[in-house]
Structures are given as structure tokens and as C-alpha cells.
């Protein structure tokens, strides 16, 4: 048995944290992942550094935030910096990747892996191992084995291939093959099993598409202040994903049922991988890490997709089970950039310090930073234990959410004079951290200044009135006096 722990990464795509039973979902059936959470550490405030596939994965493998890896949207190249696969390989690990990695521009690149079984969203039997697998089994006529996209992107659909050919099943098959070959070696290994599910289109295989009854699915969470919590990217996504033409409640329920079915089917394949790990005799010397690149709105706030730092889109599962991780629940904010230093510490591998902090460091004072796009299109986030601050450059809007008192994220408190001190603190963190924001005058850019009624016109008053058009919550800019507090007389 190797002296350094083996590492198995189970990585999902577009999996919001609260879609798992261990994160409180009362509907989905995820016993395998729940068992890993019960045996290890569950991080309840884990966030993506960028709520879209390519930059999230770039940050994950390099430990660099989007601004330092120069990758903050899907059409941008993955950061050329070394990866934890490079560093573990150099430390003597056998490294293998299975499934969707979404490296750009070369989706088949090794990026530090010694070997890969490629299974990307797009490709052909000539370039993609999964597509070749499907073709060789007589399903070469299926143009889109992951489901139809474009205008069908958010239409729930049955997988066009049988269960044994489904991508999630194939990822488990290839992962099990690797574990069976590596189980008796003294060389430690890194296995990254990367699933496409539950990324849309939601296309679980038969009979899993019948796993949940659509008619009893709960409605999406759409609080009254939903429009004021959305940015231009939410409106854009709804447009090009064909989700801005009205609401069909039954279709919403079916969509949620198929999403949950995709999650539960993924869990059943995780169970197969864990069973193979048990059979190899290596379970006690293996760290199993479960996480995802970002979440999915799934109709919440009237939106679909990601590209937001609200919890539905940005909060991800992060579970670590095995050596170094005792059964516990940790609430401090953590990020995918923290995984690289964690793996290097576990493996005793060398690597230059970057943005992340090892998850093994339980005393660290943590603040999470997130970014999507930059400059005039930038979306920036600062997340602390108590507060979440978001700046949307295009919207010229600020968002301040009280994570303790408003955990479901229903109210933007950024334009309330009662939260001015907190807003100033969070602005300062954003201005100091993000290079794009070093010189930004938030008051001027967002028109977010208090308005005292009854005074002569002033530049501040004009800014405050302009803010009413940015966000209806800006009506709280009007100062009418402080809150009343009762006077308690001493006996």
C-alpha cells in the first residue's frame, strides 16, 4: 500500500449543492454521496470562483482565480499555468482522468494527466473516447448522445442511448477499470472521474427518467424581489436558452424531476466507483473528494442556467472523505481554488503558493472571491461568513445579501442606508482584491448614495434619484431617521 494517500475526485457539472440529500434536499436519492459526507467533512459554504464551466475548471486545476489565470468565460483558453495533475505526477503519482474536463482550446489535452479517457460534450468518434464507445456499439446514428441542445436545451428528455451506454455509466466503467488495475500497486494514484450530468439537457436514461413523479415536484423559489436580484446575464441566459416566453408550471415540474433523476443516477454511478474502491482494499488510504464546477438556477428567481453569484448558481457541494478529514460540518466560505493546495499538502507534493488555502488549515481566516467576465462586462463577488457582495459593472448595480439573516437570498440590502457601514466594508474588500476595481468610485458608478428629503438639489440627490431606476430596492435610500429602540430603565 502506498505511503501517500490515493486521491479520487468525483466531479459533477452544474450540480447545485442543495440538490443532494446531505445538503438537505428531501426529494433526491443520493445515498452514496450522502455516505461520503457522513464519513468525512461537508463544507456548507463552498463556492465556485466563476459560475461557468471553463473558468471554474481552470481555477480548480491551477489554484488561480480568474483574474490571475486570465480565464473568466467559456470561450477563453484555460490558464497555461501548471496544474495539480502536473504537480502530483512530479511527486510520483499515477494520474488519470475520465470524462469531461472542458480544457480549452484543446479539449483532448493532458494538462498533467499521464492518461485520459476523453468524454466531452462535443466531439466525434475520431476524437472522443466516449463517442467512439457509443459508435462501436451500434449507436453511431445518434448525433447527440447527451441529449438535444439549442432550442431543446431546457426541454426534459429521455436519454437517446440505453443506460449501459449513458455517459455517467461510461465514466463509472472507465473509473472502475482504472481502480482495478491500480489497486495492488505501491504507487499512489489520482483518479478524476468527471461527469457531464446533471448539466442540461436533462436526459436521464430509462428507467431513471421515471424516478420522480413530476406532479409532486415543488415550484421554483421565486421571492417577490427576484427581478431586483438578477443581472443582465440572467436576462440574457433566459433569452438564448428559450426560457423567457412565459411559465408552464407542469413543464417546470417535469424539468425539476428530470434534473433530480439525473442527479440520482449520477449518485448510483458514484456508488459503483466506491464499491470498486472498497474491493481494491484501498478505501482507508484514499481521499475521496466530491464537488462541481457551479450550480443551476432551475427556475429559481424565474431564471435558468448559471452566470450569477446567488447560491443557486454559485454554491457547490464540497465533500472530502478519507485521511485528514474527520466527520464534521464546516461553515466557513471556501472555494474550488482551495482544492489544489489541499491535494499538494495531502500528497507531500511541491508547488508554488497561489490563491487558494489548504482545506486542511482549519484556522485560516477565509474570504471567497469570484469573477465572471471583466471590465465593463465584469461580475464580481466577495463572500464572507456573514455577507455576500456582488458588483455588476454592466448593470451599474450593487447587491448586498445578509447570509445569516437572509439565507434564502430574498433581499438586496445594498441600497439601504441602514447597511451603509457593511456596504463600505465589502466595497473596500472588492476594491482591494480585484484589479479591475482598484480605482472604481462605487458611489458614482452605482448612484448609491443616501437622499435626505427636503433639502436643496445636490449632486448626491441626483445620484440617489438615478438609483431608483437601477433597483426598486433603492427606495430605501430615503433617510427618514434612525430605527426606534426601546429604553430599558434600570431597577
C-alpha positions as CSV (number, residue, x, y, z in Angstrom):
1,X,0.0,0.0,0.0
2,X,1.4,3.5,-0.9
3,X,2.5,5.7,1.9
4,X,0.9,8.8,0.4
5,X,-2.9,8.7,0.1
6,X,-4.6,7.9,-3.1
7,X,-7.0,10.6,-4.4
8,X,-10.3,10.1,-6.1
9,X,-12.1,13.2,-7.4
10,X,-15.8,12.9,-8.3
11,X,-16.7,16.0,-10.3
12,X,-20.2,16.9,-11.5
13,X,-21.3,19.6,-13.9
14,X,-23.9,22.2,-13.0
15,X,-24.7,20.5,-9.6
16,X,-26.1,22.9,-7.1
17,X,-25.3,22.0,-3.5
18,X,-28.9,21.7,-2.3
19,X,-29.7,19.0,-4.9
20,X,-28.1,16.4,-2.6
21,X,-29.7,14.7,0.3
22,X,-26.7,15.5,2.6
23,X,-27.3,19.2,1.9
24,X,-30.9,19.0,2.9
25,X,-32.8,18.0,-0.3
26,X,-35.8,16.0,0.8
27,X,-36.5,14.6,-2.7
28,X,-33.4,13.4,-4.4
29,X,-32.0,10.0,-3.6
30,X,-28.2,10.3,-3.2
31,X,-27.2,7.6,-0.7
32,X,-23.6,7.1,-2.0
33,X,-22.6,10.8,-1.8
34,X,-24.5,11.2,1.5
35,X,-22.5,8.3,2.9
36,X,-19.3,10.0,1.9
37,X,-20.5,13.2,3.6
38,X,-21.3,11.3,6.8
39,X,-17.8,9.7,6.9
40,X,-16.0,12.9,6.1
41,X,-16.1,16.7,6.0
42,X,-19.0,18.5,4.4
43,X,-18.3,22.1,3.5
44,X,-21.6,24.1,3.7
45,X,-20.3,27.3,2.2
46,X,-18.4,26.2,-0.8
47,X,-18.4,28.5,-3.8
48,X,-17.2,28.4,-7.4
49,X,-14.6,31.1,-8.3
50,X,-16.5,31.6,-11.6
51,X,-20.1,30.5,-12.3
52,X,-19.5,29.0,-15.7
53,X,-17.7,25.8,-16.8
54,X,-14.3,26.7,-18.3
55,X,-13.1,29.4,-15.9
56,X,-14.3,27.4,-12.9
57,X,-12.3,24.3,-14.0
58,X,-9.3,26.4,-14.9
59,X,-9.3,27.8,-11.4
60,X,-9.8,24.3,-9.9
61,X,-6.8,22.7,-11.6
62,X,-4.4,25.7,-11.2
63,X,-5.5,27.3,-7.9
64,X,-5.6,30.6,-9.7
65,X,-8.6,32.9,-9.5
66,X,-10.0,34.0,-12.9
67,X,-8.2,37.4,-12.8
68,X,-4.8,35.7,-12.2
69,X,-5.3,32.8,-14.6
70,X,-6.7,35.2,-17.3
71,X,-9.7,32.9,-17.8
72,X,-13.2,34.2,-17.0
73,X,-15.6,32.9,-19.7
74,X,-16.2,29.8,-21.7
75,X,-14.5,30.8,-24.9
76,X,-11.3,31.8,-23.2
77,X,-8.2,29.5,-23.0
78,X,-7.7,27.5,-19.9
79,X,-4.9,29.1,-17.9
80,X,-1.5,27.8,-19.1
81,X,-0.2,27.6,-15.5
82,X,0.8,24.2,-14.1
83,X,-2.0,22.1,-12.6
84,X,-2.3,19.9,-9.6
85,X,-2.1,17.0,-12.1
86,X,1.3,18.2,-13.1
87,X,2.5,18.5,-9.5
88,X,1.1,15.2,-8.4
89,X,2.7,13.4,-11.4
90,X,6.0,15.0,-10.5
91,X,5.5,13.8,-6.9
92,X,5.3,10.2,-8.1
93,X,1.6,9.8,-8.5
94,X,-0.1,7.8,-11.3
95,X,-2.6,10.3,-12.7
96,X,-5.6,9.5,-14.8
97,X,-8.7,11.5,-15.9
98,X,-12.1,10.2,-17.1
99,X,-14.8,12.2,-18.7
100,X,-15.5,15.9,-19.3
101,X,-12.6,18.2,-18.4
102,X,-13.5,21.1,-20.7
103,X,-9.9,22.2,-21.3
104,X,-9.7,24.9,-24.0
105,X,-8.8,25.3,-26.7
106,X,-7.6,21.6,-26.9
107,X,-10.3,19.5,-25.2
108,X,-8.1,16.4,-25.5
109,X,-5.0,17.9,-23.8
110,X,-3.4,16.0,-20.9
111,X,-2.7,19.1,-18.8
112,X,-0.6,17.0,-16.4
113,X,-2.5,13.7,-16.6
114,X,-0.4,10.8,-17.7
115,X,-3.5,9.3,-19.4
116,X,-7.1,10.2,-20.1
117,X,-10.4,8.6,-21.3
118,X,-11.9,11.6,-23.0
119,X,-15.7,12.1,-22.9
120,X,-16.5,15.8,-23.7
121,X,-19.9,17.3,-24.5
122,X,-18.8,17.8,-28.2
123,X,-16.7,15.7,-30.4
124,X,-16.8,12.7,-32.8
125,X,-15.8,9.1,-32.7
126,X,-12.5,10.1,-34.3
127,X,-11.5,12.4,-31.4
128,X,-13.5,11.4,-28.3
129,X,-13.3,8.1,-26.5
130,X,-16.9,8.1,-25.3
131,X,-18.3,8.9,-28.8
132,X,-16.1,6.1,-30.2
133,X,-17.6,3.8,-27.5
134,X,-21.1,4.7,-28.4
135,X,-20.4,4.3,-32.1
136,X,-18.8,0.9,-31.8
137,X,-21.9,-0.4,-30.0
138,X,-24.2,0.4,-32.9
139,X,-25.4,3.8,-31.9
140,X,-23.4,5.8,-34.3
141,X,-26.6,7.2,-35.8
142,X,-27.2,9.1,-32.5
143,X,-25.9,12.6,-33.3
144,X,-26.3,13.9,-29.7
145,X,-25.9,11.1,-27.1
146,X,-26.0,13.6,-24.3
147,X,-29.4,15.0,-25.5
148,X,-30.6,17.6,-27.9
149,X,-29.5,21.2,-27.2
150,X,-30.2,24.6,-28.8
151,X,-34.0,25.3,-28.5
152,X,-34.4,21.9,-26.7
153,X,-31.7,22.8,-24.1
154,X,-34.2,23.1,-21.2
155,X,-36.8,20.6,-22.5
156,X,-36.5,17.5,-20.3
157,X,-35.9,14.4,-22.5
158,X,-35.1,10.7,-22.3
159,X,-31.5,9.8,-23.0
160,X,-31.2,8.7,-26.7
161,X,-28.9,5.8,-25.6
162,X,-29.7,3.0,-23.2
163,X,-28.5,3.1,-19.6
164,X,-25.3,1.0,-20.2
165,X,-24.2,3.5,-22.9
166,X,-25.1,6.6,-20.9
167,X,-22.1,8.9,-20.3
168,X,-22.5,8.7,-16.5
169,X,-22.4,4.9,-16.7
170,X,-19.3,5.0,-19.0
171,X,-17.5,7.4,-16.6
172,X,-18.0,4.8,-13.8
173,X,-17.0,1.9,-16.1
174,X,-13.7,3.6,-17.1
175,X,-13.0,4.7,-13.5
176,X,-13.6,1.1,-12.2
177,X,-11.2,-0.2,-14.9
178,X,-8.5,2.1,-13.6
179,X,-9.1,1.2,-10.0
180,X,-9.0,-2.5,-10.7
181,X,-5.6,-2.1,-12.5
182,X,-4.2,0.2,-9.8
183,X,-5.4,-1.5,-6.6
184,X,-2.4,-3.7,-6.0
185,X,0.3,-1.1,-6.7
186,X,2.5,0.7,-4.2
187,X,2.4,3.8,-6.4
188,X,-0.3,6.3,-5.2
189,X,-2.8,7.5,-7.8
190,X,-5.0,10.4,-8.7
191,X,-8.2,9.4,-10.4
192,X,-10.5,12.2,-11.6
193,X,-14.0,10.9,-12.6
194,X,-15.7,13.9,-14.3
195,X,-19.4,13.6,-15.2
196,X,-21.4,15.8,-17.6
197,X,-24.6,15.2,-15.5
198,X,-26.6,17.0,-14.4
199,X,-25.7,19.6,-17.0
200,X,-28.6,20.3,-19.4
201,X,-30.2,19.0,-21.4
202,X,-31.6,16.9,-18.5
203,X,-31.6,13.5,-20.2
204,X,-31.6,10.6,-17.7
205,X,-31.6,7.1,-19.1
206,X,-34.6,4.7,-18.9
207,X,-36.0,3.8,-16.4
208,X,-34.4,6.5,-14.3
209,X,-36.4,9.2,-16.0
210,X,-39.4,7.8,-14.1
211,X,-37.6,8.0,-10.7
212,X,-39.5,11.1,-9.5
213,X,-43.2,12.0,-10.0
214,X,-43.3,15.4,-11.8
215,X,-46.7,16.3,-10.4
216,X,-45.4,16.5,-6.8
217,X,-42.3,18.5,-7.6
218,X,-42.1,21.8,-5.6
219,X,-42.4,25.0,-7.6
220,X,-39.2,27.1,-8.2
221,X,-38.3,29.6,-5.5
222,X,-39.3,33.0,-6.8
223,X,-39.4,35.5,-4.0
224,X,-41.1,38.9,-4.6
225,X,-37.8,40.7,-5.0
226,X,-36.5,38.3,-7.7
227,X,-36.2,40.7,-10.6
228,X,-34.1,43.1,-8.4
229,X,-31.6,40.3,-7.7
230,X,-31.0,39.5,-11.3
231,X,-28.3,40.9,-13.5
232,X,-28.1,41.3,-17.3
233,X,-26.6,37.8,-17.6
234,X,-29.7,36.3,-16.1
235,X,-31.9,38.1,-18.7
236,X,-29.5,37.1,-21.5
237,X,-29.4,33.5,-20.5
238,X,-33.2,33.3,-20.3
239,X,-33.4,34.7,-23.8
240,X,-30.9,32.4,-25.6
241,X,-32.0,29.3,-23.6
242,X,-35.6,29.9,-24.7
243,X,-36.8,30.5,-21.2
244,X,-38.3,34.0,-21.4
245,X,-41.5,33.2,-23.1
246,X,-43.7,32.5,-20.1
247,X,-44.1,29.9,-17.4
248,X,-45.6,26.4,-17.9
249,X,-46.0,25.0,-14.4
250,X,-46.2,21.4,-15.5
251,X,-43.1,21.8,-17.6
252,X,-41.3,23.3,-14.7
253,X,-42.2,20.3,-12.6
254,X,-41.1,17.9,-15.2
255,X,-37.8,19.7,-15.7
256,X,-37.1,19.5,-11.9
257,X,-38.0,15.8,-11.9
258,X,-35.6,15.1,-14.7
259,X,-32.8,17.2,-13.1
260,X,-33.2,15.3,-9.8
261,X,-33.3,12.0,-11.8
262,X,-30.0,12.9,-13.4
263,X,-28.5,13.7,-10.0
264,X,-29.8,10.4,-8.5
265,X,-28.5,8.4,-11.5
266,X,-25.1,10.1,-11.1
267,X,-25.1,9.0,-7.5
268,X,-25.8,5.4,-8.4
269,X,-22.6,5.5,-10.6
270,X,-20.6,7.1,-7.7
271,X,-21.8,4.1,-5.7
272,X,-20.2,1.7,-8.3
273,X,-16.9,3.6,-8.1
274,X,-16.9,3.5,-4.3
275,X,-17.7,-0.2,-4.4
276,X,-14.7,-0.8,-6.7
277,X,-12.5,1.2,-4.3
278,X,-13.7,-0.9,-1.4
279,X,-12.9,-4.1,-3.4
280,X,-9.4,-2.9,-4.1
281,X,-8.7,-2.7,-0.4
282,X,-7.6,0.9,-0.7
283,X,-10.6,2.7,0.8
284,X,-8.9,3.6,4.1
285,X,-5.9,5.1,2.3
286,X,-7.9,7.1,-0.2
287,X,-9.2,10.7,-0.1
288,X,-12.5,10.9,-2.0
289,X,-13.4,14.5,-3.0
290,X,-16.9,15.3,-4.4
291,X,-17.6,18.7,-5.9
292,X,-18.8,20.5,-9.0
293,X,-17.9,23.5,-11.2
294,X,-21.1,25.6,-10.5
295,X,-24.8,25.3,-9.8
296,X,-28.1,25.7,-11.7
297,X,-31.0,28.1,-11.1
298,X,-33.5,25.5,-12.1
299,X,-36.3,28.1,-12.3
300,X,-35.5,29.9,-9.1
301,X,-35.9,33.7,-9.3
302,X,-37.5,33.0,-12.7
303,X,-34.1,32.1,-14.2
304,X,-32.2,29.1,-15.7
305,X,-28.5,28.4,-16.1
306,X,-25.7,29.9,-14.1
307,X,-23.6,33.1,-14.5
308,X,-24.6,34.5,-11.2
309,X,-23.2,34.6,-7.7
310,X,-26.5,33.8,-6.0
311,X,-26.4,30.5,-4.2
312,X,-28.5,28.6,-6.7
313,X,-25.8,29.2,-9.3
314,X,-22.6,29.6,-7.3
315,X,-22.9,27.4,-4.2
316,X,-21.5,24.0,-4.9
317,X,-21.2,20.7,-3.0
318,X,-17.7,20.1,-1.5
319,X,-17.2,16.8,0.5
320,X,-13.9,15.3,1.5
321,X,-13.7,11.8,3.0
322,X,-10.6,9.9,4.0
323,X,-7.2,10.6,5.6
324,X,-7.1,14.1,7.0
325,X,-10.9,14.6,7.1
326,X,-12.8,13.6,10.2
327,X,-16.6,13.5,10.2
328,X,-17.6,17.2,10.5
329,X,-19.5,20.1,9.0
330,X,-17.6,23.3,8.3
331,X,-19.4,26.6,7.6
332,X,-16.6,28.9,6.6
333,X,-16.6,30.1,3.0
334,X,-14.3,28.0,0.8
335,X,-13.6,27.9,-2.9
336,X,-12.5,25.5,-5.7
337,X,-9.1,27.3,-5.7
338,X,-8.6,25.8,-2.2
339,X,-8.5,22.3,-3.6
340,X,-5.1,22.4,-5.3
341,X,-3.1,23.4,-2.1
342,X,-5.1,20.7,-0.2
343,X,-4.1,18.0,-2.6
344,X,-0.5,19.1,-2.6
345,X,-0.4,19.0,1.2
346,X,-2.0,15.6,1.3
347,X,0.5,14.2,-1.2
348,X,3.5,16.0,0.2
349,X,4.0,17.5,-3.3
350,X,5.7,20.8,-4.1
351,X,4.0,23.7,-5.8
352,X,4.2,27.5,-5.7
353,X,1.8,29.3,-3.4
354,X,-1.2,30.7,-5.3
355,X,-4.7,32.0,-4.5
356,X,-6.1,29.1,-2.6
357,X,-5.6,28.0,1.1
358,X,-5.5,24.3,2.0
359,X,-8.7,22.9,3.4
360,X,-6.6,21.1,6.0
361,X,-6.0,24.5,7.6
362,X,-9.0,24.9,9.9
363,X,-7.7,28.1,11.5
364,X,-7.5,30.2,8.3
365,X,-9.4,33.4,8.1
366,X,-11.3,32.9,4.8
367,X,-12.9,35.2,2.3
368,X,-14.1,33.9,-1.1
369,X,-13.7,36.0,-4.3
370,X,-15.5,35.2,-7.5
371,X,-15.5,36.7,-11.0
372,X,-17.2,36.2,-14.3
373,X,-16.1,38.3,-17.3
374,X,-14.2,41.6,-16.7
375,X,-14.1,45.3,-17.3
376,X,-17.4,46.8,-18.5
377,X,-19.0,43.3,-18.5
378,X,-17.5,42.2,-15.2
379,X,-19.4,40.4,-12.5
380,X,-17.6,40.3,-9.1
381,X,-18.3,38.7,-5.8
382,X,-16.9,38.9,-2.2
383,X,-18.2,36.3,0.2
384,X,-17.5,36.3,3.9
385,X,-19.1,34.4,6.8
386,X,-21.9,36.9,7.2
387,X,-22.2,38.8,3.9
388,X,-22.2,38.4,0.2
389,X,-21.4,41.5,-2.0
390,X,-21.8,41.5,-5.8
391,X,-20.9,44.2,-8.3
392,X,-22.3,44.0,-11.8
393,X,-20.5,46.5,-14.0
394,X,-22.9,46.5,-16.9
395,X,-25.9,46.9,-14.6
396,X,-24.0,49.6,-12.6
397,X,-25.6,47.8,-9.7
398,X,-24.6,46.6,-6.3
399,X,-26.0,43.6,-4.4
400,X,-25.6,43.0,-0.7
401,X,-27.0,39.9,0.9
402,X,-27.1,39.1,4.6
403,X,-26.1,35.4,4.6
404,X,-27.1,34.9,8.3
405,X,-30.4,36.6,8.4
406,X,-31.5,36.1,4.8
407,X,-30.1,32.7,3.9
408,X,-32.6,32.1,1.1
409,X,-31.3,35.4,-0.6
410,X,-34.5,37.3,-0.9
411,X,-33.5,40.9,-0.4
412,X,-30.8,43.2,-1.8
413,X,-29.7,45.4,1.1
414,X,-27.0,47.3,-0.8
415,X,-29.2,50.5,-1.2
416,X,-30.3,50.7,2.4
417,X,-28.7,53.4,4.5
418,X,-29.0,51.1,7.4
419,X,-26.4,48.8,5.8
420,X,-24.1,51.6,4.7
421,X,-21.2,50.6,7.0
422,X,-21.4,47.0,5.9
423,X,-21.6,48.1,2.3
424,X,-18.5,50.2,2.7
425,X,-16.5,47.3,4.2
426,X,-17.5,44.9,1.4
427,X,-16.7,47.5,-1.2
428,X,-13.3,48.0,0.3
429,X,-12.6,44.3,0.1
430,X,-13.7,44.2,-3.6
431,X,-11.7,47.3,-4.5
432,X,-8.5,46.0,-2.8
433,X,-8.8,42.5,-4.3
434,X,-9.9,42.9,-7.9
435,X,-7.5,44.7,-10.2
436,X,-10.4,46.0,-12.3
437,X,-11.9,47.7,-9.4
438,X,-8.9,49.4,-7.8
439,X,-9.9,52.9,-9.0
440,X,-13.7,52.5,-9.1
441,X,-15.9,55.1,-7.3
442,X,-18.8,52.8,-6.3
443,X,-21.0,55.8,-5.3
444,X,-20.7,57.4,-8.7
445,X,-20.9,54.2,-10.7
446,X,-24.0,52.8,-8.9
447,X,-25.7,56.1,-7.9
448,X,-25.8,54.5,-4.5
449,X,-25.8,57.5,-2.0
450,X,-28.5,58.4,0.6
451,X,-31.1,61.0,-0.2
452,X,-32.1,63.4,2.6
453,X,-35.6,64.6,1.9
454,X,-36.5,68.3,1.8
455,X,-33.0,69.7,1.1
456,X,-31.8,71.8,-1.8
457,X,-30.8,69.9,-5.0
458,X,-27.3,68.5,-4.9
459,X,-25.1,66.0,-6.9
460,X,-25.8,63.4,-4.2
461,X,-29.5,63.9,-4.6
462,X,-29.3,63.4,-8.3
463,X,-27.3,60.2,-7.8
464,X,-29.8,58.9,-5.3
465,X,-32.8,59.6,-7.7
466,X,-30.9,57.9,-10.5
467,X,-30.5,54.8,-8.3
468,X,-34.3,54.4,-8.3
469,X,-34.0,53.3,-11.9
470,X,-31.3,50.8,-11.2
471,X,-33.1,48.9,-8.4
472,X,-36.5,49.3,-6.9
473,X,-34.9,48.5,-3.5
474,X,-33.2,51.8,-3.9
475,X,-36.3,53.5,-2.4
476,X,-34.7,52.6,0.9
477,X,-32.1,55.3,0.1
478,X,-34.5,57.8,1.5
479,X,-33.4,58.8,5.0
480,X,-36.3,59.4,7.4
481,X,-34.5,58.9,10.7
482,X,-33.0,56.0,12.6
483,X,-34.8,53.0,13.9
484,X,-36.5,53.2,17.3
485,X,-35.1,51.2,20.1
486,X,-36.9,50.8,23.4
487,X,-35.4,52.4,26.5
488,X,-34.9,49.9,29.4
489,X,-34.8,51.6,32.8
490,X,-32.6,50.1,35.5
491,X,-34.4,48.9,38.6
